[in-house]
Amino acid sequence: MKKFFEDIKKDIKFKSAGPGKKLTDDGSTKAPAVQTVNQAKPRSVPSESTQRAGAAALARIEQQHKPRLQPSQDAIRNQVKRELEAEAAAIAVEHKSADVEGSHIPGKEAACFSVSGVYFICPLTGETLKKSERETRVKEAILLRFSENPLEASVMMIHTFNKDREKVKAAIDIISKYIDNICKNPTEEKYRKIKVSNKVFQEKVSVIEGTREFLQALGFESTMLPVEGQEATEEFLVLAEQDAAALEQMKEKKEQLQNGEPVRAKLNRQPQSFRPSPHATRFELPPDFYNLTAEELKREQQLKSDLVDRNAMLRTKAMREKDEQRERKKYNYALLRVRLPDGHILQGTFLARDKVAVLYQFVRDSLENGWQPFELMAPGSRKLKEDEELALNECNLVPAALLTFSWDAAVQADIVAAGGQSSSVLKPELLKNLQTLS
């Protein structure tokens, strides 16, 4: 054991003696100085936040020196091509929509719609009009009426061309006052002269379209007359002195003006009949039926996606009624179908605010035996009463619904007992043009 420790000590001395050298080497050569190297202190590991900051700085440096790639000519051409194709597609959709709306034949349905659009009938010409052109064409018909009856045309113009009913009434009251003064004082010249620059005339009468035309139809003529205290002349509307018969006619014309009504295009209900079909409850309505813009329609679709969440909430009666009212206002028109006892289906277009009685009258006018009493049942087995003062939108029949028709049971039993059962329900002209629902 003692020898073992001695060997260890010798080995330690041998290793600490320094580098060895040959005996033949020059003894004058100095041994290289042994350099002591201080042991490097270990570096602390940087924190995670420091590492992230450094990585971000390095990325910024690399990005600054990284050359930006310029888009190639092919990439530019492809981008332009895509934009042109998108624009062409949008134009194609617009033309397709215009073609659907532009059809002047009521009942000629587009492939994707249950009805081609909403149409009207001009009460003056009987012409069928598209929804978008009804106001313009009615105005044209009124203006053409001037060649036949200037007074009647001017009354139509006053009541139709001006939307503010209060202003129209104020203008009519002032013109009526003009006529009353003339009739009460037929020889007084001052009552037969209207100064055009008069403040009341300018602010109350002249601003209403058709008033000048009406006064001219009464016999007033535009004349330049001198004004006391002024060198220049001014425009006056002057009426010649009238005899007793002419004055009586003026009173009648005044009543005609006061009792006038706006000329409005009448809705074309486009009555159609269809063969029995399981697709009677399938409706595809054109944009004409909506009282919304395209952007509003998109928002409505988004609201429908939230319907489930809203229904899951506890909602008061007032909240539900408010939602129902809002839903009704979305539509101006209603497309209604009536399934008849023989399976045939009658279809018509209605205003959303039409009363239930209007629907009953439409159905009655389409029946072979219109005198026979009948009933209409709304979806949900709700009976519609003809004498009810309810609008179609208040009965939840907008924008479209399928109703069920049934004869009055007591009257029908008497007819059958007498052997007078009719072979058909609809009028022959409707059965002649039966179509098929797809």
C-alpha positions in Angstrom: 0.0 0.0 0.0 2.9 2.4 0.9 4.6 1.6 -2.4 1.3 2.3 -4.3 1.1 5.9 -2.9 4.8 6.5 -3.6 4.3 5.6 -7.3 1.4 8.1 -7.4 3.6 10.9 -6.0 6.3 10.2 -8.6 3.8 10.4 -11.4 2.6 13.8 -10.2 6.2 15.1 -10.0 6.9 13.9 -13.5 3.9 15.6 -15.0 4.6 18.8 -13.2 8.3 19.0 -14.3 7.4 20.7 -17.5 8.1 19.7 -21.1 11.1 17.4 -21.7 14.1 18.1 -23.9 16.8 16.1 -25.6 20.2 15.9 -24.0 21.9 16.8 -27.3 20.0 20.2 -27.5 21.9 23.4 -26.9 21.7 24.3 -23.3 21.9 28.0 -24.0 18.5 27.9 -25.7 16.0 29.4 -23.4 13.0 27.4 -22.6 9.8 28.9 -23.9 8.0 30.8 -21.3 5.0 29.0 -20.1 2.0 31.2 -20.8 -0.6 31.1 -18.2 -4.1 31.2 -19.7 -6.8 32.5 -17.4 -9.7 30.2 -17.5 -12.7 31.9 -19.3 -15.6 32.6 -17.2 -18.8 30.9 -18.3 -21.3 33.2 -20.0 -24.8 33.5 -18.6 -27.6 32.2 -20.9 -29.7 35.1 -22.3 -33.3 35.3 -21.3 -36.2 34.3 -23.6 -37.3 37.9 -24.2 -33.7 38.9 -25.1 -33.5 36.0 -27.6 -36.8 37.2 -29.3 -35.6 40.7 -29.5 -32.4 39.7 -31.1 -34.2 37.5 -33.6 -36.5 40.3 -34.6 -33.6 42.7 -35.1 -31.9 40.2 -37.3 -35.0 39.7 -39.3 -35.3 43.5 -39.9 -31.7 43.7 -41.0 -32.1 40.8 -43.4 -35.3 42.4 -44.8 -33.6 45.7 -45.4 -30.8 44.1 -47.4 -33.1 41.6 -49.1 -33.9 42.9 -52.7 -37.5 43.5 -53.5 -38.8 41.3 -56.3 -40.4 43.2 -59.1 -43.6 41.6 -60.6 -43.0 40.1 -64.0 -44.8 41.1 -67.1 -46.7 37.8 -67.1 -47.9 38.4 -63.5 -49.1 41.9 -64.5 -50.9 40.5 -67.6 -52.5 37.8 -65.5 -53.7 40.3 -62.9 -55.2 42.5 -65.6 -56.9 39.5 -67.2 -58.5 38.5 -64.0 -59.8 42.0 -63.4 -61.3 42.1 -66.9 -62.9 38.7 -66.5 -64.5 39.8 -63.2 -65.8 43.0 -64.8 -67.2 41.1 -67.8 -68.9 38.6 -65.4 -70.5 41.5 -63.5 -71.8 43.1 -66.7 -73.2 39.8 -67.8 -75.1 39.4 -64.6 -76.4 43.0 -64.9 -77.6 42.4 -68.5 -79.3 39.1 -67.4 -81.1 40.9 -64.7 -82.1 43.7 -67.1 -83.4 41.1 -69.6 -85.6 39.5 -66.9 -87.0 42.9 -65.8 -87.3 44.1 -69.4 -89.9 41.6 -70.5 -93.1 43.4 -71.3 -95.3 40.3 -71.4 -96.8 39.7 -68.0 -96.9 36.0 -67.2 -93.8 35.1 -69.3 -91.7 33.8 -66.4 -87.9 33.8 -66.2 -86.4 30.4 -65.6 -85.3 31.3 -62.1 -88.3 33.4 -60.9 -91.9 32.4 -60.1 -93.0 35.6 -61.9 -91.0 37.8 -64.3 -91.6 41.0 -62.3 -94.1 43.5 -61.1 -96.2 45.2 -63.8 -98.7 48.1 -63.9 -101.4 49.3 -66.2 -101.6 53.0 -67.2 -105.1 54.2 -66.5 -105.0 56.7 -69.4 -103.7 54.5 -72.2 -104.2 51.0 -70.9 -100.6 50.2 -71.6 -98.7 47.6 -69.6 -95.7 49.2 -67.8 -92.7 47.9 -65.9 -92.3 49.0 -62.4 -89.3 51.2 -63.2 -91.0 53.2 -65.9 -94.5 53.6 -64.5 -94.1 57.2 -63.2 -92.4 58.5 -66.4 -95.0 56.9 -68.7 -97.9 58.2 -66.7 -96.5 61.7 -66.8 -96.0 61.4 -70.6 -99.7 60.3 -71.0 -100.8 63.3 -68.9 -98.8 65.8 -71.0 -100.2 64.3 -74.2 -103.7 64.9 -72.8 -103.2 68.6 -73.1 -104.0 68.6 -76.8 -107.4 67.1 -76.0 -108.4 68.7 -72.7 -106.0 71.3 -71.2 -108.0 71.8 -68.0 -108.3 68.1 -67.2 -104.6 67.6 -68.0 -103.5 70.5 -65.8 -105.6 69.1 -62.8 -104.0 65.7 -63.3 -100.6 67.4 -63.4 -101.1 69.3 -60.2 -102.2 66.3 -58.2 -99.8 63.8 -59.8 -96.5 65.6 -60.4 -96.2 67.1 -56.8 -95.5 64.8 -53.9 -96.1 67.2 -51.0 -99.9 67.0 -50.5 -99.9 69.9 -48.0 -98.3 72.2 -50.5 -100.7 71.1 -53.2 -103.6 71.8 -50.9 -102.3 75.3 -50.1 -101.9 76.1 -53.8 -105.4 74.9 -54.6 -106.8 77.0 -51.8 -105.2 80.1 -53.2 -106.3 79.5 -56.7 -109.8 78.8 -55.4 -109.7 82.2 -53.7 -108.7 83.8 -57.0 -111.8 82.3 -58.6 -114.1 83.2 -55.8 -113.0 86.8 -55.9 -113.6 86.9 -59.7 -117.0 85.4 -59.4 -118.1 87.7 -56.6 -116.6 90.8 -58.3 -116.8 90.1 -62.1 -116.3 93.8 -63.1 -113.4 94.5 -60.8 -110.2 94.4 -63.0 -107.9 94.0 -60.0 -109.2 90.5 -59.2 -108.6 89.4 -62.7 -104.9 90.3 -62.6 -102.2 88.2 -60.8 -98.8 89.7 -60.4 -96.3 86.9 -61.1 -93.6 88.4 -58.8 -96.1 88.5 -55.9 -94.5 86.8 -52.9 -97.6 84.6 -52.1 -97.9 83.5 -55.8 -94.1 82.7 -56.0 -93.9 80.8 -52.7 -97.3 79.0 -52.7 -98.6 78.7 -56.3 -95.8 79.0 -58.8 -93.7 76.3 -57.1 -96.4 73.7 -57.7 -96.2 72.0 -61.2 -99.3 72.5 -63.3 -100.7 75.6 -61.6 -99.7 77.9 -64.5 -101.2 75.5 -66.9 -104.5 75.4 -65.0 -104.7 79.2 -64.9 -104.0 79.3 -68.6 -106.8 76.8 -69.1 -109.1 79.1 -67.2 -108.3 81.9 -69.7 -105.5 83.8 -68.0 -102.8 85.1 -70.4 -99.3 86.3 -69.7 -99.0 90.0 -70.2 -96.3 92.6 -69.5 -97.8 95.6 -67.7 -96.3 98.7 -66.2 -96.2 98.9 -62.4 -96.9 102.1 -60.6 -93.7 103.8 -59.3 -91.5 101.7 -61.6 -90.1 102.3 -65.1 -89.8 98.7 -66.1 -92.8 96.5 -66.8 -93.6 93.2 -65.0 -95.3 90.0 -66.0 -99.0 89.6 -65.0 -101.5 86.8 -65.6 -104.6 88.6 -66.9 -108.1 87.3 -67.4 -110.6 89.0 -69.7 -114.0 90.0 -68.2 -116.3 87.0 -68.1 -120.0 86.7 -68.7 -122.4 84.9 -66.3 -122.2 81.5 -68.2 -118.4 81.7 -68.1 -118.4 82.4 -64.4 -120.5 79.4 -63.8 -118.1 77.3 -65.7 -115.2 78.7 -63.7 -117.0 77.5 -60.5 -117.2 74.0 -62.0 -113.6 74.0 -62.9 -112.7 75.1 -59.4 -114.6 72.0 -58.0 -112.8 69.9 -60.6 -109.5 71.1 -59.2 -110.5 70.6 -55.6 -111.8 67.1 -56.2 -108.9 66.0 -58.3 -106.9 62.8 -57.5 -103.3 61.7 -58.4 -103.2 59.5 -61.5 -101.5 56.3 -60.4 -100.7 53.3 -62.5 -102.8 50.3 -61.5 -101.1 47.1 -60.4 -101.4 44.3 -63.0 -102.3 41.2 -60.9 -101.1 39.0 -63.8 -103.6 36.2 -63.1 -102.1 32.8 -64.0 -103.3 29.2 -63.6 -101.2 26.1 -63.1 -101.8 22.4 -63.3 -101.7 20.5 -60.0 -98.2 20.4 -58.7 -96.2 19.5 -55.6 -94.1 22.6 -56.2 -96.9 25.0 -55.3 -95.1 26.2 -52.1 -91.8 26.9 -53.9 -91.4 30.6 -54.6 -88.5 32.5 -56.2 -89.2 36.2 -56.2 -87.6 38.9 -58.4 -86.0 42.0 -56.9 -89.1 44.1 -57.7 -90.9 42.5 -54.7 -88.4 43.9 -52.2 -88.5 47.3 -50.6 -84.7 47.1 -50.1 -81.5 48.0 -51.9 -78.9 45.3 -52.8 -76.8 46.2 -49.8 -79.8 46.0 -47.5 -80.7 42.6 -48.9 -77.2 41.4 -48.0 -77.7 42.6 -44.5 -81.0 40.8 -44.3 -79.2 37.6 -45.3 -76.8 38.1 -42.4 -79.6 38.8 -40.0 -81.3 35.5 -41.1 -78.1 33.6 -40.1 -78.5 35.0 -36.6 -82.2 34.0 -36.4 -81.5 30.8 -34.4 -79.6 32.7 -31.7 -82.3 35.3 -31.4 -85.0 32.7 -31.1 -83.1 31.1 -28.3 -83.3 34.3 -26.3 -86.1 35.1 -24.0 -88.0 37.9 -25.9 -90.9 40.0 -24.8 -94.1 40.3 -26.8 -93.1 43.9 -27.7 -89.8 42.7 -29.1 -91.6 40.0 -31.2 -94.1 42.5 -32.5 -91.4 44.9 -33.5 -89.6 42.2 -35.4 -92.8 41.3 -37.2 -93.5 44.9 -38.2 -89.9 45.2 -39.5 -90.4 42.0 -41.5 -93.6 43.3 -43.1 -92.0 46.6 -44.3 -89.4 44.7 -46.3 -91.8 43.9 -49.1 -94.0 46.1 -51.3 -95.8 43.2 -53.0 -97.0 39.7 -52.4 -97.2 36.7 -54.7 -100.2 34.6 -53.7 -101.3 31.2 -54.9 -104.7 29.5 -54.2 -105.1 25.8 -54.5 -108.6 25.0 -55.8 -110.7 21.9 -55.1 -109.8 20.3 -58.5 -106.1 20.7 -57.8 -105.5 23.6 -60.1 -103.6 26.6 -58.8 -104.5 30.3 -59.2 -101.7 32.9 -58.9 -101.8 36.7 -58.6 -99.7 39.7 -57.6 -100.9 42.0 -54.9 -99.8 45.1 -52.9 -98.5 44.1 -49.5 -101.0 46.7 -48.0 -104.0 45.3 -50.0 -106.9 44.2 -47.8 -108.1 40.6 -47.5 -111.2 41.7 -49.4 -109.1 42.5 -52.4 -107.8 38.9 -52.4 -111.3 37.5 -52.2 -112.5 39.7 -55.1 -109.5 38.6 -57.3 -110.4 34.9 -56.6 -114.1 35.5 -57.2 -113.4 37.2 -60.6 -111.4 34.2 -61.6 -114.1 31.6 -60.9 -116.6 30.2 -63.3 -119.3 30.5 -60.6 -118.2 33.7 -58.8 -121.6 34.1 -57.1 -121.0 31.0 -55.0 -119.7 31.6 -51.5 -116.3 30.2 -50.6 -113.5 30.4 -47.9 -109.8 30.9 -48.0 -107.4 29.2 -45.6 -104.0 30.7 -44.9 -100.9 28.6 -44.0 -101.3 27.3 -40.5 -105.0 26.5 -41.0 -106.0 30.1 -40.3 -109.3 31.1 -41.9 -109.2 34.5 -43.6 -112.4 36.5 -43.2 -113.4 38.6 -46.2 -114.8 41.4 -44.1 -111.7 41.6 -42.0 -110.0 45.0 -42.1 -106.6 43.5 -42.3 -103.9 44.0 -44.9 -102.1 41.0 -46.4 -98.8 41.9 -44.7 -100.7 41.9 -41.3 -101.9 38.3 -42.1 -98.3 37.2 -42.7 -99.0 36.5 -46.4 -96.0 38.5 -47.7 -93.9 38.1 -49.7 -95.5 34.8 -50.9 -97.9 32.2 -49.6 -100.1 29.3 -50.7 -103.7 29.4 -49.6 -106.4 26.7 -49.7 -109.8 27.2 -51.3 -113.0 25.6 -50.2 -116.6 26.1 -51.1 -119.2 27.0 -48.5 -120.2 23.5 -47.2 -124.0 24.2 -46.9 -124.3 25.9 -50.3 -122.2 23.2 -52.0 -124.4 20.5 -50.5 -127.5 22.1 -51.9 -125.9 22.4 -55.4 -124.8 18.8 -55.4 -128.3 17.6 -54.2 -129.8 19.6 -57.1 -127.4 17.9 -59.6 -125.8 21.2 -60.5 -122.1 20.4 -59.7 -119.8 22.3 -62.0 -117.2 20.4 -63.9 -114.6 23.1 -63.5 -113.8 25.9 -61.1 -111.7 28.4 -63.0 -113.0 30.5 -66.0 -112.3 28.9 -69.4 -109.8 31.7 -70.4 -107.6 30.8 -67.4 -107.9 27.0 -68.1 -106.9 27.7 -71.7 -103.5 29.0 -70.6 -102.6 26.4 -68.0 -98.9 26.3 -67.2 -96.7 23.8 -65.3 -94.8 24.8 -62.1 -91.2 23.6 -62.1 
